[in-house]
Amino acid sequence: MRRRIEYIAFMIGMIAYSVNIPGIFAEGKLETTKAKIGYIALMDSAPLVIAAEKGLFKKYGMNEVEVVKQASWGTTRDNLELGSENGGIDGAHILTPMPYALALGINTKGNKPVPMYILARLNLNNQGISAATKYKDIGLSVDSSPLKAVAMRAKADGKPLTVAMTFPTGTHNYWLRYWLAAGGIDPDLDVTTIVVPPPQMVANMKVETMDAFCVGEPWNQQLLNQKVGYTALMTQEIWKDHPEKSFAMRKDWVDKNPNSAKAILKAVMEAQIWAEKAENVKEMAKILSQKNWVNVPEADILPRLKGEFVYGDGRDMTNKIPKMKYWSSNASFPYKSHDKWFLAETRRWGFLPNGVDYDKVVNQVNRADIWKECASEIGQKKAIPKSDSRGIETFFDGVKFDPNDPEGYLNKLAIKNIDGKKTSHGKK
């Protein structure tokens, strides 16, 4: 009799899985089934898109999750400040430094802190730095130094080069700045830096508003397909398997709705596992290309989603650099050591002028503990890293970042703007 009961219980579980009964996999009573989550039209928003398209939010009982397109990262910030109760959003696909900027009141309304939690990393790699076609012959690559002479001439003529990124305290700004500075170009003094939302990058390059930009895919591939420019490098050449976007939510929402937050996170994690599988790439490209999601041709998405990197200047980096990762290589786990690097870069460029207690701030924002709980509960205990730190990271130029000594890392850098003390070209 006991075996029969166990068998019936097993079959009920299998049937529930196959028909995806809403809420069947939720653990603990859900405080709410509603949430509003923002995303930007980028390939690394895929985990949220797939979770919505495949019914994964509903699988975990979150039947009323809205995944809402945001016009820009500035809009994402503004809507996170509001929260859904005031017409905004509760969480978002977000540039990893942004939750820290919000929590610290950097560039918020009245510099008022908006406490946030990072619940997961959404992806590794696959942002690009692209340049206008007219610079194709100067030999730009992960080494930006060939651009230095061009930048200095333009500056001397009173018409400095214009480079675009997507948000001041964002990953694209930090990749662009790291790349320029490593080649001896001061991003504050030698070029003009502007903010352009990701979907508007290609249009702005067409009308020659800028000379180069840093953004996520599919916009670098679209630039190439429309023959408006070429790829100078992918950001995984700067830092192999670097962290990129995160999934973050307002602290007050998570604290009020802990079980619902975990249900959402489980859906996102399951979507990441799905997105990582090679057999799902074509379907994912088709889904992302739809008008209600990224709204571009599949041809702008599929190549770099598959790991094909043809740069448009004669270089083909396919199989030479890692591709976008959603789950493998611990892509989903929010390493605290990585957040320390983003905080260090926020400090490096003068956005955080009064110093920072790295451990205190990271421990307030990064909820790796919630990620671990969810991983165990969805049968992914083996995916939990042994440490919250990935250890010392090495960049393409040989610079090392030790998460136990962020200030030591900053001291080694020649171009920076720390505590109001500008260091450029070796001079203070």
Helices and strands as residue ranges (DSSP letters): H 2-19, E 34-39, G 43-45, H 46-53, H 56-59, E 64-69, H 73-82, G 84-86, E 91-95, H 98-104, G 109-111, E 116-121, E 127-132, G 133-138, H 146-156, E 162-165, H 171-182, E 192-195, G 198-200, H 201-206, E 212-216, H 219-225, E 229-234, G 235-237, E 245-250, H 251-256, H 258-276, G 278-280, H 281-289, H 298-306, G 328-330, H 336-348, H 358-365, H 368-377, G 381-383, E 393-394, E 400-401, H 406-411, E 416-418, E 421-423
